[in-house]
């Protein structure tokens, strides 16, 4: 049964509006509370970490690395970094300060430590973790520092695949899983920019580290430096490492990550309280809960899909202090729970945004060198829509070496909330490929309705043989200018040298691949042999990364003879500023379209015009549901037109135009095809029901994907927005049966009518009893009395007679019926209550006197042994307890009846001439009747003696 059906069944009409509003707003309210809590946490930890550096003069502990990672994650997930914090700087300024402080603290080996000696593994793991987040989510200007940390990590990794924790205090230390996972995160990100030799080393290190984590999934050792996953924070760090390692060759890391998530969800707390404790069955604490939530977020669990995650998020936000931190009264270090609470909360973005692109198979694939024909390699990608409303995303493949192609099987996708879809990327190569080439392609999904919302992933194709992993170190120096301009030719160049004076010069000495803002833009073999590797990069007008950025040159390395003379790969960077194109983008204007319609096709038109001097429109197309409908603009005015097929539901129509300079503009409109008439659900009053007021509020719920005009009896009108809503109209009614017409017309012209029939009864029932008040009745069969009751009412009534008189159901309009009363001797007081469907009632009270016992007599004269003679007076005392004596008569020996005389005090008399009788024994009979009709004869003996 649906929630709405349950509510309709269980919620009273008067509460329906409140319940409805509560239901519709509850999810959004919780999400808003979570976002606000995360924002306050960011404000706390960013200022806290910067202040700590200033006061203590040290960097690189969790206070810096994890905070930096959280800030970069928040930036990518749509949180505000431009609000001022308690130290007077914005979160963004604090983030940049933390990154710079980490660079200052890095030593020549690429690692960090306390006072140059202590906690090198722990400090380096946190610092590299923070830089990895910065490089992935903000910019790669600190990629060299990250690379040095990654090189140090490779050099110190144990054969088992782990790194050993050297900080003794949990939960920020005391875990080989934690230090290993953080360094894995750094290696995974450093691999993105590395030369092939280093990338292979990083990948091998990640593979061995992931195997180590999987090997100890069920290790529950107690020691702080054991290879254990006993405590919640250790399990959570394992999830971080497995996520960084990628799916694995056979999906083994993905399977392990799922098992970790399942274990966390199965871990219980004391009394099943929300959140997580350090161990199974313990009371929840803020730090453990934060770790578990962060791990579950990485595993893809969401509060919308997993109730336990939602409850834990609510519990965590409810415990936040006014200053934005956690741990008040429970920890001397509120930075610890707050740092990891920030990681958890910012990992769940505001669901107003969100789209992700992931690689469903291997992200790096080989192609053969030196073949005389082109080659093609394909990748399967998955686009997941994480927002709350349906949206259309444009898909674009960018980067790749010159001469290589990258095409997607679709250029747009329309997805419902939580929906995912697969697409195929096809990368094509030229002929006669050189060895050790690396071509990287970025695939980006961008929302067409929400500016700034996008997601991306990167794939790699490379030529064999792989570059050497043993040989002499090289140095790559970037010679690019300080500024690059979109839409203009920008020369990029680099030199490659070794410490022994060797210089890469001419073909056959390796390749240099150039990247701008992480996107591969070209490669060179130094065909002219001048020792300068160079390309000309002309970004098209659609290039989006502007401002401070970085040019990276990656040298592949070269295999020489003898083997020890091999030159290893290297990379160099240079900070640059990317200036926007000075050329204006083309003008694109869509003709007006209806928001809603019932037809399944529509004619669309627009205007596209190139504005850049010397440019013309290179291409123009309408895009709908991933399909392109190319159009050719007219020479005069740039008018375009076509007919588009529509689907039921949301249709996002986009007109896109690209000029010959690469400038691209678009405009979109949304048309929703509504093929279904509105649905009307009556909430109050129910069909055929009875109401108690002549002025009654008629409430209905209207369902429709488009806006709806709702009319009640043609007089009352309400406009309901798309998606439906509650309509309440107060209607004047007549007593008795009423028919109310409810008419709903949606924006597509569909009409639904509903005639609601119900009754009105605004008066109390009229109740009449065929029973006089105080009625005296004599003996009744079974001591019960049948009588008539009449009820007249517009509504059905229930008549209750107490005590013991029973309950009677009377239909609408009323009727006369026979009721039955139980009687006891004496006065019986009965209450008769008639209650209508509308709750109005009428009460009658009736008293019935019941006498089922005859009078009693006591013969006062003559006495039973007394001999009488002559004329005597028969005297008897006659009594009756209920109704009283009505009449008394006397007979002697059963004959000669004589009426008794009432003397007023219960004594009745009559005369008897005993001379008429023979002497001897005789009887006197007293005949008695009471007011209720009870009759009895009592006999008494006496003796006559008239003769001596």
LINQUI-V58181 format. One record per backbone hydrogen bond with DSSP energy under -1.0 kcal/mol. NH is the residue of the N-H (numbers start at 1). CO is the residue of the C=O. If there is no record, write none. Layout:
BEGIN
{{NH | CO} {NH | CO}}
END
This chain:
BEGIN
{{6 | 2} {7 | 3} {8 | 4} {9 | 5} {10 | 6} {11 | 7} {15 | 12} {19 | 15} {20 | 16} {21 | 17} {22 | 18} {23 | 19} {24 | 20} {25 | 21} {26 | 22} {29 | 25} {30 | 26} {31 | 27} {32 | 28} {33 | 29} {34 | 30} {35 | 31} {36 | 32} {37 | 33} {38 | 34} {39 | 35} {40 | 36} {41 | 37} {42 | 38} {43 | 39} {44 | 40} {45 | 41} {46 | 42} {47 | 43} {48 | 44} {49 | 45} {50 | 46} {51 | 47} {52 | 48} {53 | 49} {54 | 50} {55 | 51} {56 | 52} {57 | 53} {64 | 61} {65 | 61} {68 | 64} {69 | 65} {70 | 66} {71 | 67} {72 | 68} {73 | 69} {74 | 70} {75 | 71} {76 | 72} {77 | 73} {78 | 75} {79 | 74} {85 | 89} {88 | 85} {91 | 83} {92 | 81} {94 | 90} {95 | 91} {96 | 92} {97 | 93} {98 | 94} {99 | 95} {100 | 96} {101 | 97} {102 | 98} {103 | 99} {104 | 100} {105 | 101} {107 | 111} {110 | 107} {114 | 118} {117 | 114} {118 | 114} {123 | 119} {124 | 120} {125 | 121} {126 | 122} {127 | 123} {128 | 124} {129 | 125} {130 | 126} {131 | 127} {132 | 128} {133 | 129} {134 | 130} {135 | 131} {136 | 132} {137 | 133} {138 | 134} {139 | 134} {143 | 140} {146 | 142} {147 | 143} {148 | 144} {149 | 145} {150 | 146} {151 | 147} {152 | 148} {153 | 149} {154 | 150} {155 | 151} {156 | 152} {158 | 162} {161 | 158} {173 | 169} {174 | 167} {179 | 175} {180 | 176} {181 | 177} {182 | 178} {183 | 179} {184 | 180} {185 | 181} {186 | 182} {187 | 183} {188 | 184} {189 | 185} {190 | 186} {191 | 187} {192 | 189} {199 | 195} {200 | 196} {201 | 197} {202 | 198} {203 | 199} {204 | 200} {205 | 201} {206 | 202} {207 | 203} {208 | 204} {209 | 205} {210 | 206} {211 | 207} {212 | 208} {213 | 209} {214 | 210} {215 | 211} {216 | 212} {217 | 214} {219 | 216} {226 | 223} {228 | 226} {229 | 219} {232 | 278} {235 | 231} {236 | 232} {237 | 233} {238 | 234} {239 | 235} {240 | 236} {241 | 237} {242 | 238} {243 | 239} {244 | 240} {245 | 241} {251 | 248} {253 | 247} {254 | 247} {255 | 251} {256 | 252} {257 | 253} {258 | 254} {259 | 255} {260 | 256} {261 | 257} {262 | 258} {263 | 259} {264 | 260} {265 | 261} {266 | 262} {267 | 263} {270 | 282} {272 | 269} {273 | 270} {281 | 268} {282 | 279} {285 | 276} {289 | 285} {290 | 286} {291 | 287} {292 | 288} {293 | 289} {294 | 290} {295 | 291} {296 | 292} {297 | 293} {298 | 294} {299 | 295} {300 | 297} {301 | 296} {306 | 302} {310 | 306} {311 | 307} {312 | 308} {313 | 309} {314 | 310} {315 | 311} {316 | 312} {317 | 313} {318 | 314} {320 | 317} {321 | 325} {324 | 321} {330 | 327} {331 | 327} {336 | 333} {338 | 334} {339 | 335} {340 | 336} {341 | 337} {342 | 338} {343 | 339} {344 | 340} {345 | 341} {346 | 342} {353 | 350} {356 | 384} {358 | 382} {360 | 380} {365 | 460} {367 | 462} {370 | 433} {377 | 427} {379 | 425} {381 | 423} {382 | 358} {383 | 421} {384 | 356} {385 | 419} {386 | 354} {388 | 351} {391 | 415} {393 | 413} {394 | 446} {395 | 411} {396 | 444} {398 | 442} {400 | 440} {404 | 401} {405 | 428} {407 | 426} {409 | 424} {413 | 393} {415 | 391} {418 | 385} {419 | 416} {421 | 383} {423 | 381} {425 | 379} {426 | 407} {427 | 377} {428 | 405} {429 | 375} {432 | 371} {439 | 461} {441 | 459} {442 | 398} {443 | 457} {444 | 396} {445 | 455} {446 | 394} {447 | 453} {448 | 392} {453 | 450} {455 | 445} {457 | 443} {459 | 441} {460 | 363} {461 | 439} {462 | 365} {463 | 437} {464 | 367} {472 | 566} {475 | 497} {477 | 495} {479 | 493} {484 | 577} {486 | 579} {487 | 539} {488 | 485} {490 | 537} {492 | 535} {494 | 533} {495 | 477} {497 | 475} {498 | 502} {501 | 498} {504 | 496} {509 | 506} {512 | 524} {513 | 554} {514 | 522} {515 | 552} {516 | 519} {517 | 550} {519 | 516} {521 | 514} {522 | 514} {524 | 512} {529 | 526} {533 | 494} {535 | 492} {537 | 490} {541 | 661} {543 | 540} {547 | 578} {549 | 576} {551 | 574} {552 | 515} {553 | 572} {554 | 513} {555 | 570} {556 | 511} {558 | 567} {565 | 562} {566 | 563} {567 | 558} {568 | 472} {570 | 555} {572 | 553} {574 | 551} {576 | 549} {577 | 482} {578 | 547} {579 | 484} {587 | 609} {589 | 607} {591 | 605} {597 | 672} {602 | 644} {604 | 642} {606 | 640} {607 | 589} {608 | 638} {609 | 587} {615 | 612} {618 | 658} {619 | 658} {621 | 656} {622 | 629} {623 | 654} {624 | 627} {627 | 624} {629 | 622} {631 | 620} {634 | 639} {638 | 634} {640 | 606} {642 | 604} {644 | 602} {646 | 600} {649 | 673} {651 | 671} {653 | 669} {654 | 623} {655 | 667} {656 | 621} {657 | 665} {658 | 619} {659 | 663} {660 | 616} {662 | 659} {665 | 657} {667 | 655} {669 | 653} {671 | 651} {672 | 595} {673 | 649} {674 | 597} {679 | 703} {681 | 701} {683 | 699} {684 | 699} {688 | 757} {689 | 686} {691 | 759} {696 | 731} {698 | 729} {699 | 684} {700 | 727} {701 | 681} {702 | 725} {703 | 679} {708 | 720} {709 | 745} {710 | 718} {711 | 743} {712 | 716} {713 | 741} {715 | 712} {716 | 712} {718 | 710} {720 | 708} {723 | 704} {724 | 721} {725 | 702} {727 | 700} {729 | 698} {731 | 696} {733 | 694} {736 | 760} {738 | 758} {740 | 756} {742 | 754} {743 | 711} {744 | 752} {745 | 709} {746 | 750} {747 | 707} {749 | 746} {752 | 744} {754 | 742} {756 | 740} {758 | 738} {759 | 689} {760 | 736} {761 | 691} {766 | 792} {768 | 790} {770 | 788} {771 | 769} {774 | 847} {775 | 772} {777 | 849} {783 | 780} {784 | 781} {785 | 821} {787 | 819} {789 | 817} {790 | 768} {791 | 815} {792 | 766} {797 | 810} {798 | 835} {799 | 808} {800 | 833} {801 | 806} {802 | 831} {805 | 801} {808 | 799} {810 | 797} {813 | 793} {814 | 811} {815 | 791} {817 | 789} {819 | 787} {821 | 785} {823 | 783} {826 | 850} {828 | 848} {830 | 846} {831 | 802} {832 | 844} {833 | 800} {834 | 842} {835 | 798} {836 | 840} {837 | 796} {839 | 836} {842 | 834} {844 | 832} {846 | 830} {848 | 828} {849 | 775} {850 | 826} {851 | 777} {856 | 879} {858 | 877} {860 | 875} {861 | 875} {868 | 943} {872 | 912} {874 | 910} {875 | 861} {876 | 908} {877 | 858} {878 | 906} {879 | 856} {886 | 929} {887 | 929} {889 | 927} {890 | 898} {891 | 925} {892 | 895} {893 | 923} {895 | 892} {898 | 890} {900 | 888} {901 | 909} {903 | 907} {908 | 876} {909 | 901} {910 | 874} {912 | 872} {914 | 870} {916 | 913} {917 | 914} {920 | 944} {922 | 942} {924 | 940} {925 | 891} {926 | 938} {927 | 889} {928 | 936} {929 | 887} {930 | 934} {931 | 884} {933 | 930} {936 | 928} {938 | 926} {940 | 924} {942 | 922} {943 | 866} {944 | 920} {945 | 868}}
END
